[in-house]
Amino acid sequence: IAAARVFTRIWLALFGWWKWEDLPELPPELIWFPSWMPLNIYDFGCWARQTIVPLTIVSAKRPVRPAPFPLDELHTDPAHPNPPQPLAPAASWDGAFQRLDKGLHALRKAVPKRLRRAAMNTAARWIIERQENDGCWGGIQPPAVYSIIALHLLGYDLQHPVMREGLASLDRFAVWREDGARMIEACQSPVWDTCLATIALVDAGLPADHPRLVKAVDWMLGEEVVRRGDWAVRRPELPPGGWAFEFHNENYPDIDDTAEVVLALRRVRHPEPARVERAIGRGVRWTLGMQSRNGAWGAFDVDNTSPFPNRLPFCDFGEVIDPPSADVTAHVVEMLAVEGLAHDPRTRRGIEWLLAEQEPDGSWFGRWGVNYVYGTGSVVPALVAAGLPAAHPAIRRAVAWLESVQNDDGGWGEDLRSYRHAKEWGGRGASTASQTAWALMALLAAGKQDSRAVERGVAWLVATQREDGSWDEPYFTGTGFPWDFSINYHLYRQVFPLTALGRYLHGEPFSGKRPGRPLAEAKGS
């Protein structure tokens, strides 16, 4: 337990297995920091912000519900279960923040009770204002859990509408197992899944006006975010638009989902084209308005790159800021190119940033998928869609890297350890359906349809498809926080192979060239 990180220790403290005073201090007065001040709540990524605000109340109240048993067997020294943490040098940032934390612990006893109570009430209002219509917070589990605990500590009883709906929302995150046990999912991804499935089905040859596709578009149009959220703190003049990841998340639409939803909407022939065009227009306008200063795009916020949040002793559990990434920027560039904005100065700035971010070996880092295969599989199709020729040096280097890391069985895979040890594990791992598809999508976009690498990759997908048409994938290929939090998207193993095989058969969807090709060619038969 002494080697566990802070998030785990908070859970332990709730049951009396860890001392609250040995945890980093999170003062609720943080809620009053103005947006220009370092370490204000908007310096944190949205997922961290939503969790930290209720945790400031929990940290101030320090509740304990004593567990009926000890955890001595999980300590190397049960007599000293909370060993002191070594101090970093005072001249270092880590050392400075450790000493700041010690000062906050000392200050805790001196804060006037009325001031602390006022801060907690302000935090409670902030939490309640951000509860979604279905009772959850941001469509993810951690802020829902801590928001419910925080409000209960402030006197909200379990029958209060906010509490009742919050608890009901957690039930909707539950996955019940055959033995009666249940698991609470961290998040759900219906918008992301639906837009990717729509892209896959159209690229595989389903008619663009198929009733199921029209129904999917109707649902996605109903999920458009039409009111301001926390993103407006940095972009107060930008009109709302875009899509979130989850069923209900009006406060945090994200740029990645918006780009992919637009690409999905653009593929379908809907009976109300004007309605679709208006939604696409709002999404494109919002996305352009969310471009960061360096020309790239993060997932949820603009210029969410403060160096300070990650230095806090509390923030040792994963990513707490949302800097621009290659995969999100690539999806935006691809979407803008399809919308006829390839030569817009804002798109060109995004392209320049992507070219500058290419790794020396020719790959790109994958922030939201594992890892360099995902990043490269996202960037190459975007650069080609934006007009870079296949002969461009960046495209050639990416193709060479993908060919160099192809597995002997013809597929591609990448182990999660590439987030820690890029040189040893970048592009290396057991072949998976989704990662093989990402590599194929890049190679196909680069004009390598007739290459041996593509033929072997397609043959691997054909050979590993199951009788019911699906693929199996025992490995996690989605990323929440690199290395710290991985995600198993159950549809990745289906939608990406379908997309890759569809593009192998029919060509790139917006290239104007959709040649037919018998899939038997890929089997070597």
Buried (B, 14 or more C-beta within 10 A) or exposed (E): BBEBEBBBBBEBBBBBBBBBEBBBBBBBBBBBBEEEEEBBBBBBBBBBBBBBBBBBBBBBBBBBEEEEEEBEEBBEEEEEBBEEEEEBEEEEEBBBBBEBBBEBBEEBEEBEEEEBBBBBBBBBEBBBEBBBEBBBBBBBBBBBBBBBBBBBBBEBEEEEEBBBBBBEBBEBBEEEEEEEEEEEBEBBBBBBBBBBBBBBBBBBEBEBEBEEBBEBBBEBBEBBBEEBBBBBBBBEEBEBBBBBBBBBBBBBBBBBBBBBBBBBBBBBBBEEEEEBEBBBEBBBBBBBBBBBEBBBBBBBBBBBBBEBBBBBBBBBBBBBBBBBBBBBBBBBBBBBBBBEBBEBEBBBBBBEBBBEBBBEBBBBBBBBBBBBBBBBBBBBBBBBBBEBEBEBEBBBBBBEBBBEBBBEBBBBBBBBBBBEEBEEBBBBBBBBBBBBBBBBBBBBBBBBBEBEBBBBBBBBBBEBBEEEEBBEBEBBBBBBBBBBBBBEBEBBBBBBBBBBBBBBBBBBBBEEEBEEBEBEBBEEE
